Amino acid sequence: MDIDNPADIAEKIAALRVEHRDLDEAIVRLVDDEAADEVAIKRLKKRKLWLKDCIARLESAQIPDEPA
């Protein structure tokens, strides 16, 4: 991925958002399941937060720097 290419950044953001949404759905299903492993749920939530941070960093990289 070329961080200077806006198309590459947008494509990566889209892929991360899909993964984030999929994790959200998986977490909801596991929380509703009484037999679900709490450690697994916590790992998924941690991964989801990490994805959110990655998305935020990439989105901020798309904003051009303005001279002071």
Predicted model as a PDB file, atoms N, CA, C, CB and O in Angstrom, pLDDT in the B-factor column:
MODEL        1                                                                  
ATOM      1  N   MET A   1       0.854  -1.188   0.000  1.00 61.00           N  
ATOM      2  CA  MET A   1       0.000   0.000   0.000  1.00 61.00           C  
ATOM      3  C   MET A   1       0.882   1.228   0.000  1.00 61.00           C  
ATOM      4  CB  MET A   1      -0.962   0.011   1.221  1.00 61.00           C  
ATOM      5  O   MET A   1       1.835   1.328   0.772  1.00 61.00           O  
ATOM      6  N   ASP A   2       0.556   2.148  -0.865  1.00 60.00           N  
ATOM      7  CA  ASP A   2       1.285   3.412  -0.981  1.00 60.00           C  
ATOM      8  C   ASP A   2       0.527   4.472  -0.191  1.00 60.00           C  
ATOM      9  CB  ASP A   2       1.457   3.842  -2.482  1.00 60.00           C  
ATOM     10  O   ASP A   2      -0.589   4.848  -0.548  1.00 60.00           O  
ATOM     11  N   ILE A   3       1.153   4.952   0.894  1.00 65.00           N  
ATOM     12  CA  ILE A   3       0.447   5.927   1.739  1.00 65.00           C  
ATOM     13  C   ILE A   3       0.301   7.281   1.064  1.00 65.00           C  
ATOM     14  CB  ILE A   3       1.175   6.099   3.058  1.00 65.00           C  
ATOM     15  O   ILE A   3      -0.417   8.148   1.562  1.00 65.00           O  
ATOM     16  N   ASP A   4       0.982   7.472  -0.076  1.00 71.00           N  
ATOM     17  CA  ASP A   4       0.845   8.728  -0.815  1.00 71.00           C  
ATOM     18  C   ASP A   4      -0.270   8.663  -1.843  1.00 71.00           C  
ATOM     19  CB  ASP A   4       2.150   9.080  -1.501  1.00 71.00           C  
ATOM     20  O   ASP A   4      -0.658   9.684  -2.410  1.00 71.00           O  
ATOM     21  N   ASN A   5      -0.786   7.470  -2.083  1.00 82.00           N  
ATOM     22  CA  ASN A   5      -1.840   7.295  -3.073  1.00 82.00           C  
ATOM     23  C   ASN A   5      -3.194   7.269  -2.371  1.00 82.00           C  
ATOM     24  CB  ASN A   5      -1.620   5.998  -3.892  1.00 82.00           C  
ATOM     25  O   ASN A   5      -3.496   6.332  -1.632  1.00 82.00           O  
ATOM     26  N   PRO A   6      -4.013   8.302  -2.603  1.00 83.00           N  
ATOM     27  CA  PRO A   6      -5.328   8.360  -1.935  1.00 83.00           C  
ATOM     28  C   PRO A   6      -6.225   7.166  -2.256  1.00 83.00           C  
ATOM     29  CB  PRO A   6      -6.045   9.632  -2.327  1.00 83.00           C  
ATOM     30  O   PRO A   6      -7.023   6.752  -1.416  1.00 83.00           O  
ATOM     31  N   ALA A   7      -6.103   6.613  -3.452  1.00 87.00           N  
ATOM     32  CA  ALA A   7      -6.932   5.467  -3.822  1.00 87.00           C  
ATOM     33  C   ALA A   7      -6.561   4.249  -2.982  1.00 87.00           C  
ATOM     34  CB  ALA A   7      -6.779   5.148  -5.324  1.00 87.00           C  
ATOM     35  O   ALA A   7      -7.438   3.497  -2.557  1.00 87.00           O  
ATOM     36  N   ASP A   8      -5.257   4.050  -2.738  1.00 90.00           N  
ATOM     37  CA  ASP A   8      -4.819   2.930  -1.903  1.00 90.00           C  
ATOM     38  C   ASP A   8      -5.312   3.092  -0.472  1.00 90.00           C  
ATOM     39  CB  ASP A   8      -3.293   2.812  -1.921  1.00 90.00           C  
ATOM     40  O   ASP A   8      -5.743   2.126   0.158  1.00 90.00           O  
ATOM     41  N   ILE A   9      -5.246   4.299   0.029  1.00 90.00           N  
ATOM     42  CA  ILE A   9      -5.703   4.568   1.399  1.00 90.00           C  
ATOM     43  C   ILE A   9      -7.201   4.317   1.504  1.00 90.00           C  
ATOM     44  CB  ILE A   9      -5.368   6.024   1.818  1.00 90.00           C  
ATOM     45  O   ILE A   9      -7.658   3.678   2.452  1.00 90.00           O  
ATOM     46  N   ALA A  10      -7.968   4.816   0.538  1.00 92.00           N  
ATOM     47  CA  ALA A  10      -9.418   4.629   0.554  1.00 92.00           C  
ATOM     48  C   ALA A  10      -9.784   3.151   0.474  1.00 92.00           C  
ATOM     49  CB  ALA A  10     -10.065   5.392  -0.604  1.00 92.00           C  
ATOM     50  O   ALA A  10     -10.724   2.703   1.130  1.00 92.00           O  
ATOM     51  N   GLU A  11      -9.038   2.395  -0.330  1.00 94.00           N  
ATOM     52  CA  GLU A  11      -9.294   0.955  -0.450  1.00 94.00           C  
ATOM     53  C   GLU A  11      -9.004   0.236   0.864  1.00 94.00           C  
ATOM     54  CB  GLU A  11      -8.443   0.351  -1.579  1.00 94.00           C  
ATOM     55  O   GLU A  11      -9.764  -0.643   1.273  1.00 94.00           O  
ATOM     56  N   LYS A  12      -7.916   0.602   1.521  1.00 95.00           N  
ATOM     57  CA  LYS A  12      -7.560  -0.004   2.803  1.00 95.00           C  
ATOM     58  C   LYS A  12      -8.601   0.340   3.872  1.00 95.00           C  
ATOM     59  CB  LYS A  12      -6.161   0.466   3.251  1.00 95.00           C  
ATOM     60  O   LYS A  12      -8.986  -0.519   4.665  1.00 95.00           O  
ATOM     61  N   ILE A  13      -9.057   1.597   3.891  1.00 96.00           N  
ATOM     62  CA  ILE A  13     -10.082   2.017   4.847  1.00 96.00           C  
ATOM     63  C   ILE A  13     -11.356   1.199   4.641  1.00 96.00           C  
ATOM     64  CB  ILE A  13     -10.382   3.531   4.701  1.00 96.00           C  
ATOM     65  O   ILE A  13     -11.975   0.748   5.606  1.00 96.00           O  
ATOM     66  N   ALA A  14     -11.739   1.011   3.389  1.00 97.00           N  
ATOM     67  CA  ALA A  14     -12.954   0.246   3.088  1.00 97.00           C  
ATOM     68  C   ALA A  14     -12.823  -1.195   3.586  1.00 97.00           C  
ATOM     69  CB  ALA A  14     -13.241   0.260   1.570  1.00 97.00           C  
ATOM     70  O   ALA A  14     -13.764  -1.746   4.158  1.00 97.00           O  
ATOM     71  N   ALA A  15     -11.660  -1.799   3.368  1.00 97.00           N  
ATOM     72  CA  ALA A  15     -11.444  -3.176   3.818  1.00 97.00           C  
ATOM     73  C   ALA A  15     -11.478  -3.262   5.346  1.00 97.00           C  
ATOM     74  CB  ALA A  15     -10.099  -3.710   3.286  1.00 97.00           C  
ATOM     75  O   ALA A  15     -12.047  -4.201   5.903  1.00 97.00           O  
ATOM     76  N   LEU A  16     -10.878  -2.294   6.014  1.00 97.00           N  
ATOM     77  CA  LEU A  16     -10.879  -2.285   7.480  1.00 97.00           C  
ATOM     78  C   LEU A  16     -12.288  -2.083   8.025  1.00 97.00           C  
ATOM     79  CB  LEU A  16      -9.948  -1.186   8.010  1.00 97.00           C  
ATOM     80  O   LEU A  16     -12.653  -2.678   9.038  1.00 97.00           O  
ATOM     81  N   ARG A  17     -13.076  -1.253   7.363  1.00 98.00           N  
ATOM     82  CA  ARG A  17     -14.462  -1.030   7.810  1.00 98.00           C  
ATOM     83  C   ARG A  17     -15.298  -2.300   7.681  1.00 98.00           C  
ATOM     84  CB  ARG A  17     -15.113   0.107   6.999  1.00 98.00           C  
ATOM     85  O   ARG A  17     -16.136  -2.590   8.534  1.00 98.00           O  
ATOM     86  N   VAL A  18     -15.064  -3.055   6.608  1.00 98.00           N  
ATOM     87  CA  VAL A  18     -15.788  -4.318   6.422  1.00 98.00           C  
ATOM     88  C   VAL A  18     -15.418  -5.277   7.549  1.00 98.00           C  
ATOM     89  CB  VAL A  18     -15.466  -4.953   5.030  1.00 98.00           C  
ATOM     90  O   VAL A  18     -16.291  -5.905   8.147  1.00 98.00           O  
ATOM     91  N   GLU A  19     -14.121  -5.387   7.839  1.00 97.00           N  
ATOM     92  CA  GLU A  19     -13.689  -6.274   8.921  1.00 97.00           C  
ATOM     93  C   GLU A  19     -14.252  -5.819  10.261  1.00 97.00           C  
ATOM     94  CB  GLU A  19     -12.159  -6.332   8.987  1.00 97.00           C  
ATOM     95  O   GLU A  19     -14.656  -6.646  11.078  1.00 97.00           O  
ATOM     96  N   HIS A  20     -14.282  -4.502  10.493  1.00 98.00           N  
ATOM     97  CA  HIS A  20     -14.809  -3.934  11.731  1.00 98.00           C  
ATOM     98  C   HIS A  20     -16.288  -4.282  11.877  1.00 98.00           C  
ATOM     99  CB  HIS A  20     -14.609  -2.402  11.758  1.00 98.00           C  
ATOM    100  O   HIS A  20     -16.737  -4.675  12.953  1.00 98.00           O  
ATOM    101  N   ARG A  21     -17.031  -4.136  10.797  1.00 98.00           N  
ATOM    102  CA  ARG A  21     -18.472  -4.442  10.819  1.00 98.00           C  
ATOM    103  C   ARG A  21     -18.708  -5.939  11.053  1.00 98.00           C  
ATOM    104  CB  ARG A  21     -19.140  -4.000   9.491  1.00 98.00           C  
ATOM    105  O   ARG A  21     -19.606  -6.321  11.803  1.00 98.00           O  
ATOM    106  N   ASP A  22     -17.902  -6.772  10.411  1.00 97.00           N  
ATOM    107  CA  ASP A  22     -18.019  -8.219  10.604  1.00 97.00           C  
ATOM    108  C   ASP A  22     -17.727  -8.612  12.055  1.00 97.00           C  
ATOM    109  CB  ASP A  22     -17.065  -8.960   9.656  1.00 97.00           C  
ATOM    110  O   ASP A  22     -18.420  -9.450  12.631  1.00 97.00           O  
ATOM    111  N   LEU A  23     -16.701  -8.003  12.633  1.00 97.00           N  
ATOM    112  CA  LEU A  23     -16.389  -8.273  14.035  1.00 97.00           C  
ATOM    113  C   LEU A  23     -17.528  -7.837  14.942  1.00 97.00           C  
ATOM    114  CB  LEU A  23     -15.098  -7.565  14.441  1.00 97.00           C  
ATOM    115  O   LEU A  23     -17.859  -8.527  15.906  1.00 97.00           O  
ATOM    116  N   ASP A  24     -18.125  -6.697  14.634  1.00 96.00           N  
ATOM    117  CA  ASP A  24     -19.241  -6.201  15.434  1.00 96.00           C  
ATOM    118  C   ASP A  24     -20.385  -7.209  15.431  1.00 96.00           C  
ATOM    119  CB  ASP A  24     -19.726  -4.839  14.904  1.00 96.00           C  
ATOM    120  O   ASP A  24     -20.975  -7.490  16.475  1.00 96.00           O  
ATOM    121  N   GLU A  25     -20.695  -7.750  14.261  1.00 96.00           N  
ATOM    122  CA  GLU A  25     -21.765  -8.740  14.162  1.00 96.00           C  
ATOM    123  C   GLU A  25     -21.409 -10.010  14.923  1.00 96.00           C  
ATOM    124  CB  GLU A  25     -22.053  -9.070  12.696  1.00 96.00           C  
ATOM    125  O   GLU A  25     -22.262 -10.596  15.590  1.00 96.00           O  
ATOM    126  N   ALA A  26     -20.153 -10.436  14.826  1.00 95.00           N  
ATOM    127  CA  ALA A  26     -19.717 -11.646  15.528  1.00 95.00           C  
ATOM    128  C   ALA A  26     -19.789 -11.441  17.042  1.00 95.00           C  
ATOM    129  CB  ALA A  26     -18.278 -12.030  15.107  1.00 95.00           C  
ATOM    130  O   ALA A  26     -20.186 -12.346  17.776  1.00 95.00           O  
ATOM    131  N   ILE A  27     -19.411 -10.268  17.499  1.00 95.00           N  
ATOM    132  CA  ILE A  27     -19.447  -9.975  18.936  1.00 95.00           C  
ATOM    133  C   ILE A  27     -20.886 -10.001  19.440  1.00 95.00           C  
ATOM    134  CB  ILE A  27     -18.797  -8.599  19.234  1.00 95.00           C  
ATOM    135  O   ILE A  27     -21.162 -10.550  20.507  1.00 95.00           O  
ATOM    136  N   VAL A  28     -21.786  -9.421  18.693  1.00 94.00           N  
ATOM    137  CA  VAL A  28     -23.201  -9.410  19.093  1.00 94.00           C  
ATOM    138  C   VAL A  28     -23.727 -10.833  19.216  1.00 94.00           C  
ATOM    139  CB  VAL A  28     -24.054  -8.613  18.076  1.00 94.00           C  
ATOM    140  O   VAL A  28     -24.426 -11.160  20.175  1.00 94.00           O  
ATOM    141  N   ARG A  29     -23.389 -11.683  18.244  1.00 93.00           N  
ATOM    142  CA  ARG A  29     -23.844 -13.078  18.298  1.00 93.00           C  
ATOM    143  C   ARG A  29     -23.257 -13.806  19.504  1.00 93.00           C  
ATOM    144  CB  ARG A  29     -23.462 -13.815  17.007  1.00 93.00           C  
ATOM    145  O   ARG A  29     -23.957 -14.558  20.182  1.00 93.00           O  
ATOM    146  N   LEU A  30     -21.968 -13.580  19.768  1.00 93.00           N  
ATOM    147  CA  LEU A  30     -21.326 -14.264  20.894  1.00 93.00           C  
ATOM    148  C   LEU A  30     -21.858 -13.781  22.239  1.00 93.00           C  
ATOM    149  CB  LEU A  30     -19.821 -14.062  20.838  1.00 93.00           C  
ATOM    150  O   LEU A  30     -22.013 -14.580  23.163  1.00 93.00           O  
ATOM    151  N   VAL A  31     -22.136 -12.498  22.359  1.00 91.00           N  
ATOM    152  CA  VAL A  31     -22.663 -11.958  23.615  1.00 91.00           C  
ATOM    153  C   VAL A  31     -24.035 -12.560  23.908  1.00 91.00           C  
ATOM    154  CB  VAL A  31     -22.753 -10.411  23.553  1.00 91.00           C  
ATOM    155  O   VAL A  31     -24.372 -12.811  25.065  1.00 91.00           O  
ATOM    156  N   ASP A  32     -24.818 -12.788  22.870  1.00 91.00           N  
ATOM    157  CA  ASP A  32     -26.147 -13.380  23.053  1.00 91.00           C  
ATOM    158  C   ASP A  32     -26.082 -14.870  23.395  1.00 91.00           C  
ATOM    159  CB  ASP A  32     -26.979 -13.183  21.797  1.00 91.00           C  
ATOM    160  O   ASP A  32     -27.037 -15.428  23.936  1.00 91.00           O  
ATOM    161  N   ASP A  33     -24.952 -15.512  23.078  1.00 88.00           N  
ATOM    162  CA  ASP A  33     -24.772 -16.944  23.343  1.00 88.00           C  
ATOM    163  C   ASP A  33     -24.218 -17.129  24.753  1.00 88.00           C  
ATOM    164  CB  ASP A  33     -23.822 -17.595  22.289  1.00 88.00           C  
ATOM    165  O   ASP A  33     -23.116 -16.675  25.061  1.00 88.00           O  
ATOM    166  N   GLU A  34     -24.990 -17.796  25.600  1.00 86.00           N  
ATOM    167  CA  GLU A  34     -24.580 -17.988  26.993  1.00 86.00           C  
ATOM    168  C   GLU A  34     -23.347 -18.871  27.115  1.00 86.00           C  
ATOM    169  CB  GLU A  34     -25.718 -18.591  27.793  1.00 86.00           C  
ATOM    170  O   GLU A  34     -22.609 -18.766  28.095  1.00 86.00           O  
ATOM    171  N   ALA A  35     -23.112 -19.736  26.141  1.00 87.00           N  
ATOM    172  CA  ALA A  35     -21.974 -20.662  26.190  1.00 87.00           C  
ATOM    173  C   ALA A  35     -20.701 -20.061  25.589  1.00 87.00           C  
ATOM    174  CB  ALA A  35     -22.324 -21.948  25.457  1.00 87.00           C  
ATOM    175  O   ALA A  35     -19.682 -20.742  25.474  1.00 87.00           O  
ATOM    176  N   ALA A  36     -20.764 -18.786  25.209  1.00 86.00           N  
ATOM    177  CA  ALA A  36     -19.623 -18.145  24.552  1.00 86.00           C  
ATOM    178  C   ALA A  36     -18.470 -17.933  25.527  1.00 86.00           C  
ATOM    179  CB  ALA A  36     -20.044 -16.804  23.941  1.00 86.00           C  
ATOM    180  O   ALA A  36     -18.672 -17.718  26.723  1.00 86.00           O  
ATOM    181  N   ASP A  37     -17.278 -18.000  24.994  1.00 91.00           N  
ATOM    182  CA  ASP A  37     -16.057 -17.821  25.762  1.00 91.00           C  
ATOM    183  C   ASP A  37     -15.805 -16.322  25.962  1.00 91.00           C  
ATOM    184  CB  ASP A  37     -14.850 -18.499  25.050  1.00 91.00           C  
ATOM    185  O   ASP A  37     -15.658 -15.576  24.994  1.00 91.00           O  
ATOM    186  N   GLU A  38     -15.757 -15.891  27.222  1.00 93.00           N  
ATOM    187  CA  GLU A  38     -15.562 -14.467  27.531  1.00 93.00           C  
ATOM    188  C   GLU A  38     -14.218 -13.951  27.022  1.00 93.00           C  
ATOM    189  CB  GLU A  38     -15.662 -14.237  29.038  1.00 93.00           C  
ATOM    190  O   GLU A  38     -14.109 -12.807  26.581  1.00 93.00           O  
ATOM    191  N   VAL A  39     -13.201 -14.802  27.087  1.00 94.00           N  
ATOM    192  CA  VAL A  39     -11.874 -14.389  26.619  1.00 94.00           C  
ATOM    193  C   VAL A  39     -11.902 -14.142  25.114  1.00 94.00           C  
ATOM    194  CB  VAL A  39     -10.809 -15.460  26.969  1.00 94.00           C  
ATOM    195  O   VAL A  39     -11.287 -13.194  24.625  1.00 94.00           O  
ATOM    196  N   ALA A  40     -12.604 -14.981  24.393  1.00 92.00           N  
ATOM    197  CA  ALA A  40     -12.720 -14.804  22.946  1.00 92.00           C  
ATOM    198  C   ALA A  40     -13.452 -13.508  22.619  1.00 92.00           C  
ATOM    199  CB  ALA A  40     -13.449 -15.999  22.312  1.00 92.00           C  
ATOM    200  O   ALA A  40     -13.074 -12.794  21.691  1.00 92.00           O  
ATOM    201  N   ILE A  41     -14.485 -13.209  23.372  1.00 93.00           N  
ATOM    202  CA  ILE A  41     -15.237 -11.969  23.158  1.00 93.00           C  
ATOM    203  C   ILE A  41     -14.332 -10.768  23.415  1.00 93.00           C  
ATOM    204  CB  ILE A  41     -16.490 -11.915  24.079  1.00 93.00           C  
ATOM    205  O   ILE A  41     -14.342  -9.803  22.650  1.00 93.00           O  
ATOM    206  N   LYS A  42     -13.549 -10.828  24.490  1.00 96.00           N  
ATOM    207  CA  LYS A  42     -12.644  -9.718  24.801  1.00 96.00           C  
ATOM    208  C   LYS A  42     -11.602  -9.531  23.707  1.00 96.00           C  
ATOM    209  CB  LYS A  42     -11.953  -9.953  26.144  1.00 96.00           C  
ATOM    210  O   LYS A  42     -11.259  -8.400  23.364  1.00 96.00           O  
ATOM    211  N   ARG A  43     -11.093 -10.635  23.156  1.00 96.00           N  
ATOM    212  CA  ARG A  43     -10.117 -10.532  22.068  1.00 96.00           C  
ATOM    213  C   ARG A  43     -10.727  -9.897  20.831  1.00 96.00           C  
ATOM    214  CB  ARG A  43      -9.561 -11.907  21.723  1.00 96.00           C  
ATOM    215  O   ARG A  43     -10.100  -9.069  20.170  1.00 96.00           O  
ATOM    216  N   LEU A  44     -11.950 -10.291  20.524  1.00 96.00           N  
ATOM    217  CA  LEU A  44     -12.624  -9.699  19.374  1.00 96.00           C  
ATOM    218  C   LEU A  44     -12.870  -8.210  19.581  1.00 96.00           C  
ATOM    219  CB  LEU A  44     -13.943 -10.414  19.109  1.00 96.00           C  
ATOM    220  O   LEU A  44     -12.707  -7.415  18.655  1.00 96.00           O  
ATOM    221  N   LYS A  45     -13.259  -7.834  20.787  1.00 96.00           N  
ATOM    222  CA  LYS A  45     -13.487  -6.413  21.084  1.00 96.00           C  
ATOM    223  C   LYS A  45     -12.187  -5.624  20.983  1.00 96.00           C  
ATOM    224  CB  LYS A  45     -14.100  -6.244  22.488  1.00 96.00           C  
ATOM    225  O   LYS A  45     -12.178  -4.491  20.501  1.00 96.00           O  
ATOM    226  N   LYS A  46     -11.097  -6.220  21.435  1.00 98.00           N  
ATOM    227  CA  LYS A  46      -9.788  -5.556  21.355  1.00 98.00           C  
ATOM    228  C   LYS A  46      -9.384  -5.373  19.894  1.00 98.00           C  
ATOM    229  CB  LYS A  46      -8.707  -6.374  22.117  1.00 98.00           C  
ATOM    230  O   LYS A  46      -8.888  -4.315  19.506  1.00 98.00           O  
ATOM    231  N   ARG A  47      -9.599  -6.409  19.092  1.00 97.00           N  
ATOM    232  CA  ARG A  47      -9.288  -6.327  17.656  1.00 97.00           C  
ATOM    233  C   ARG A  47     -10.145  -5.253  16.993  1.00 97.00           C  
ATOM    234  CB  ARG A  47      -9.516  -7.697  16.965  1.00 97.00           C  
ATOM    235  O   ARG A  47      -9.665  -4.509  16.137  1.00 97.00           O  
ATOM    236  N   LYS A  48     -11.408  -5.177  17.389  1.00 97.00           N  
ATOM    237  CA  LYS A  48     -12.320  -4.178  16.824  1.00 97.00           C  
ATOM    238  C   LYS A  48     -11.838  -2.764  17.148  1.00 97.00           C  
ATOM    239  CB  LYS A  48     -13.753  -4.389  17.360  1.00 97.00           C  
ATOM    240  O   LYS A  48     -11.871  -1.884  16.288  1.00 97.00           O  
ATOM    241  N   LEU A  49     -11.393  -2.547  18.379  1.00 98.00           N  
ATOM    242  CA  LEU A  49     -10.852  -1.233  18.753  1.00 98.00           C  
ATOM    243  C   LEU A  49      -9.582  -0.913  17.971  1.00 98.00           C  
ATOM    244  CB  LEU A  49     -10.562  -1.183  20.259  1.00 98.00           C  
ATOM    245  O   LEU A  49      -9.379   0.228  17.555  1.00 98.00           O  
ATOM    246  N   TRP A  50      -8.727  -1.918  17.769  1.00 98.00           N  
ATOM    247  CA  TRP A  50      -7.503  -1.724  17.010  1.00 98.00           C  
ATOM    248  C   TRP A  50      -7.841  -1.320  15.574  1.00 98.00           C  
ATOM    249  CB  TRP A  50      -6.641  -3.005  17.028  1.00 98.00           C  
ATOM    250  O   TRP A  50      -7.203  -0.432  15.008  1.00 98.00           O  
ATOM    251  N   LEU A  51      -8.840  -1.971  14.991  1.00 98.00           N  
ATOM    252  CA  LEU A  51      -9.272  -1.622  13.641  1.00 98.00           C  
ATOM    253  C   LEU A  51      -9.797  -0.192  13.581  1.00 98.00           C  
ATOM    254  CB  LEU A  51     -10.348  -2.594  13.160  1.00 98.00           C  
ATOM    255  O   LEU A  51      -9.517   0.540  12.632  1.00 98.00           O  
ATOM    256  N   LYS A  52     -10.553   0.199  14.592  1.00 97.00           N  
ATOM    257  CA  LYS A  52     -11.087   1.561  14.642  1.00 97.00           C  
ATOM    258  C   LYS A  52      -9.948   2.575  14.673  1.00 97.00           C  
ATOM    259  CB  LYS A  52     -12.001   1.744  15.874  1.00 97.00           C  
ATOM    260  O   LYS A  52     -10.014   3.608  14.005  1.00 97.00           O  
ATOM    261  N   ASP A  53      -8.907   2.283  15.445  1.00 98.00           N  
ATOM    262  CA  ASP A  53      -7.745   3.168  15.509  1.00 98.00           C  
ATOM    263  C   ASP A  53      -7.026   3.237  14.160  1.00 98.00           C  
ATOM    264  CB  ASP A  53      -6.776   2.694  16.599  1.00 98.00           C  
ATOM    265  O   ASP A  53      -6.610   4.313  13.729  1.00 98.00           O  
ATOM    266  N   CYS A  54      -6.883   2.101  13.503  1.00 96.00           N  
ATOM    267  CA  CYS A  54      -6.238   2.073  12.186  1.00 96.00           C  
ATOM    268  C   CYS A  54      -7.027   2.902  11.180  1.00 96.00           C  
ATOM    269  CB  CYS A  54      -6.099   0.625  11.683  1.00 96.00           C  
ATOM    270  O   CYS A  54      -6.451   3.657  10.398  1.00 96.00           O  
ATOM    271  N   ILE A  55      -8.332   2.758  11.207  1.00 97.00           N  
ATOM    272  CA  ILE A  55      -9.191   3.523  10.307  1.00 97.00           C  
ATOM    273  C   ILE A  55      -9.027   5.015  10.567  1.00 97.00           C  
ATOM    274  CB  ILE A  55     -10.667   3.107  10.475  1.00 97.00           C  
ATOM    275  O   ILE A  55      -8.915   5.800   9.625  1.00 97.00           O  
ATOM    276  N   ALA A  56      -9.012   5.412  11.832  1.00 96.00           N  
ATOM    277  CA  ALA A  56      -8.864   6.822  12.180  1.00 96.00           C  
ATOM    278  C   ALA A  56      -7.515   7.370  11.701  1.00 96.00           C  
ATOM    279  CB  ALA A  56      -9.004   7.010  13.698  1.00 96.00           C  
ATOM    280  O   ALA A  56      -7.441   8.486  11.186  1.00 96.00           O  
ATOM    281  N   ARG A  57      -6.447   6.576  11.873  1.00 94.00           N  
ATOM    282  CA  ARG A  57      -5.116   7.021  11.421  1.00 94.00           C  
ATOM    283  C   ARG A  57      -5.080   7.199   9.908  1.00 94.00           C  
ATOM    284  CB  ARG A  57      -4.034   6.015  11.853  1.00 94.00           C  
ATOM    285  O   ARG A  57      -4.532   8.179   9.404  1.00 94.00           O  
ATOM    286  N   LEU A  58      -5.663   6.253   9.195  1.00 93.00           N  
ATOM    287  CA  LEU A  58      -5.671   6.355   7.738  1.00 93.00           C  
ATOM    288  C   LEU A  58      -6.529   7.525   7.259  1.00 93.00           C  
ATOM    289  CB  LEU A  58      -6.176   5.054   7.124  1.00 93.00           C  
ATOM    290  O   LEU A  58      -6.179   8.209   6.297  1.00 93.00           O  
ATOM    291  N   GLU A  59      -7.650   7.747   7.935  1.00 92.00           N  
ATOM    292  CA  GLU A  59      -8.499   8.882   7.557  1.00 92.00           C  
ATOM    293  C   GLU A  59      -7.781  10.203   7.808  1.00 92.00           C  
ATOM    294  CB  GLU A  59      -9.826   8.846   8.336  1.00 92.00           C  
ATOM    295  O   GLU A  59      -7.906  11.138   7.016  1.00 92.00           O  
ATOM    296  N   SER A  60      -7.038  10.284   8.895  1.00 89.00           N  
ATOM    297  CA  SER A  60      -6.307  11.522   9.166  1.00 89.00           C  
ATOM    298  C   SER A  60      -5.154  11.702   8.186  1.00 89.00           C  
ATOM    299  CB  SER A  60      -5.779  11.527  10.606  1.00 89.00           C  
ATOM    300  O   SER A  60      -4.743  12.831   7.916  1.00 89.00           O  
ATOM    301  N   ALA A  61      -4.630  10.606   7.652  1.00 83.00           N  
ATOM    302  CA  ALA A  61      -3.557  10.698   6.652  1.00 83.00           C  
ATOM    303  C   ALA A  61      -4.099  11.249   5.345  1.00 83.00           C  
ATOM    304  CB  ALA A  61      -2.905   9.319   6.416  1.00 83.00           C  
ATOM    305  O   ALA A  61      -3.338  11.785   4.538  1.00 83.00           O  
ATOM    306  N   GLN A  62      -5.392  11.129   5.123  1.00 83.00           N  
ATOM    307  CA  GLN A  62      -5.996  11.661   3.899  1.00 83.00           C  
ATOM    308  C   GLN A  62      -6.167  13.179   3.953  1.00 83.00           C  
ATOM    309  CB  GLN A  62      -7.347  11.002   3.656  1.00 83.00           C  
ATOM    310  O   GLN A  62      -6.301  13.825   2.914  1.00 83.00           O  
ATOM    311  N   ILE A  63      -6.164  13.739   5.129  1.00 81.00           N  
ATOM    312  CA  ILE A  63      -6.350  15.179   5.282  1.00 81.00           C  
ATOM    313  C   ILE A  63      -5.022  15.875   5.010  1.00 81.00           C  
ATOM    314  CB  ILE A  63      -6.883  15.532   6.707  1.00 81.00           C  
ATOM    315  O   ILE A  63      -4.033  15.608   5.693  1.00 81.00           O  
ATOM    316  N   PRO A  64      -4.990  16.752   4.034  1.00 77.00           N  
ATOM    317  CA  PRO A  64      -3.713  17.406   3.713  1.00 77.00           C  
ATOM    318  C   PRO A  64      -3.272  18.342   4.843  1.00 77.00           C  
ATOM    319  CB  PRO A  64      -3.832  18.195   2.390  1.00 77.00           C  
ATOM    320  O   PRO A  64      -4.094  18.970   5.511  1.00 77.00           O  
ATOM    321  N   ASP A  65      -1.956  18.416   5.036  1.00 73.00           N  
ATOM    322  CA  ASP A  65      -1.406  19.329   6.023  1.00 73.00           C  
ATOM    323  C   ASP A  65      -1.533  20.758   5.513  1.00 73.00           C  
ATOM    324  CB  ASP A  65       0.068  18.985   6.333  1.00 73.00           C  
ATOM    325  O   ASP A  65      -1.258  21.043   4.347  1.00 73.00           O  
ATOM    326  N   GLU A  66      -1.951  21.645   6.399  1.00 74.00           N  
ATOM    327  CA  GLU A  66      -2.067  23.048   6.026  1.00 74.00           C  
ATOM    328  C   GLU A  66      -0.910  23.810   6.637  1.00 74.00           C  
ATOM    329  CB  GLU A  66      -3.423  23.643   6.482  1.00 74.00           C  
ATOM    330  O   GLU A  66      -0.559  23.590   7.796  1.00 74.00           O  
ATOM    331  N   PRO A  67      -0.324  24.694   5.875  1.00 71.00           N  
ATOM    332  CA  PRO A  67       0.783  25.489   6.430  1.00 71.00           C  
ATOM    333  C   PRO A  67       0.294  26.408   7.548  1.00 71.00           C  
ATOM    334  CB  PRO A  67       1.457  26.324   5.322  1.00 71.00           C  
ATOM    335  O   PRO A  67      -0.828  26.913   7.507  1.00 71.00           O  
ATOM    336  N   ALA A  68       1.127  26.607   8.513  1.00 61.00           N  
ATOM    337  CA  ALA A  68       0.761  27.446   9.654  1.00 61.00           C  
ATOM    338  C   ALA A  68       0.789  28.905   9.306  1.00 61.00           C  
ATOM    339  CB  ALA A  68       1.679  27.190  10.815  1.00 61.00           C  
ATOM    340  O   ALA A  68       0.505  29.748  10.157  1.00 61.00           O  
TER     341      ALA A  68                                                      
ENDMDL                                                                          
END                                                                             
